[in-house]
Amino acid sequence: GTEIMHRRLEDGGFKHAFDPISIKFVPTEEILSQCQEAGEKLGEVVTKAKNRQSIEKKKRLSSTEQATVDTTAAAVGHIVTSPCVLTCRNPVTGVESIMMASWISQASFSPPGLSVALAKENSPEGVCLLNSKFCLSVVSASNQKIIKRKLLNKGYLAGPDAFVDLETEESETHKCKIINDSQSYLECTVVDRMDAGDHWVLYANVDSGKELAKDAGLYFHHRPTGATY
């Protein structure tokens, strides 16, 4: 039934945000995960449409209005962050992904928790689901060059080739990749998330962590404008 409806909608000129999902009886955990990922993909399509509208609106702004927008963006850009490398494993397919993430902040003391902001249109599949596991490797001054060359402004990479040129090892608890020579690493579990415009804000418990290269030196990311990463 879903395949027939899918084809009829295509014949009618409708575009699909995701492939049809068939459920015969009671949905399994795998099916529920697919449904949630499909919802995220639909959200990405809507977000991209909104972004296009925002760009068109920005083009129509007067010079005074544009100056106000630019000044605000520059002010936001002064918030300094410590870039991290986020790695995860899709719970359904087992595919490993990696991306650079810089919008990360401590969110609680007890239990130790973090807030992580990820773009809706470009984040690893499955990482935004509740109870998902991921690992954060805090970028150090010694490994920042190779990480920026590999990951900066490239969204997320997935599959065995995603980790080429990077020295890694597997974390003990969640079995996600750790980037060697990082300042430290944290193993996390997503316990909540919030819709934040074009991003998801994840709240994650820190299940374990360890300092790695204490003497490698901290690396901070300062942006000239808050309108980009």
C-alpha positions, 0 to 999 in steps of 0.5 A, a space after each residue: 500500500 505504501 509503495 503504491 501511494 509513494 508512486 502516485 504522489 511521485 506521478 502527481 509531482 510531489 517530492 518526498 523527504 524520505 523513503 516510505 516506511 512499511 509497518 506490518 504489525 507492532 513497530 520494532 525499535 528499528 522501525 521506530 528509529 527509522 521513523 524518527 530519522 525520517 522525521 529529522 530528514 523532513 525537518 531538514 527539508 523544511 529548514 532548508 526552505 526557511 533558510 532560502 526564505 531568510 536569505 531572500 529576505 536579507 537581500 531585501 533589507 535596507 543598508 541600515 537594517 543590514 548594518 544592524 544584522 552584521 553588528 549583532 552577528 559580530 557581537 555573537 562571534 565573540 563567544 569563544 568555544 573549544 572545538 571538539 570532534 564528535 564521533 558516533 556509531 549508527 545504532 541500526 546500521 553500525 556505520 561510524 560518523 565523524 564531524 567537527 563540533 564547536 557549539 558545546 558547553 557544560 550544562 550541569 554539575 550533577 549529573 555532569 552534562 553538556 549541551 551540544 548544538 548540531 545543524 539539522 541539515 547536516 548531522 550524523 544519522 541517529 546522533 540526535 535520537 534520545 539515548 544515542 551514544 557519542 564521543 567528543 574528542 577535545 581538539 588540542 593545539 597539537 592536532 588542530 591543524 590536521 583536524 581542521 584540514 580534514 573536517 572544518 566546514 565539511 559537515 559530517 563524514 561517514 563510513 570507513 574512509 571518514 577516518 583516513 589520515 586520523 590516528 584513532 582508538 576505540 573508547 571503552 564504554 560506547 565503542 566510538 572513535 577517540 582522536 589521538 593527541 586530543 586534550 581529552 575525550 568524553 563519552 556521552 548519552 543523549 537524554 533530551 533535545 530542543 528544537 532551536 531553529 536551524 539546529 538541534 540542541 542536545 543535552 547529554 550526560 557525560 558517562 565517562 571521560 579522560 585527559 589524554 594530552 595534558 601538555 598539548 596545549 588548549 585550542 580555542 576558536 574565535 569567529 569574526 561573525 556569529 553568522 558562520 561556524 
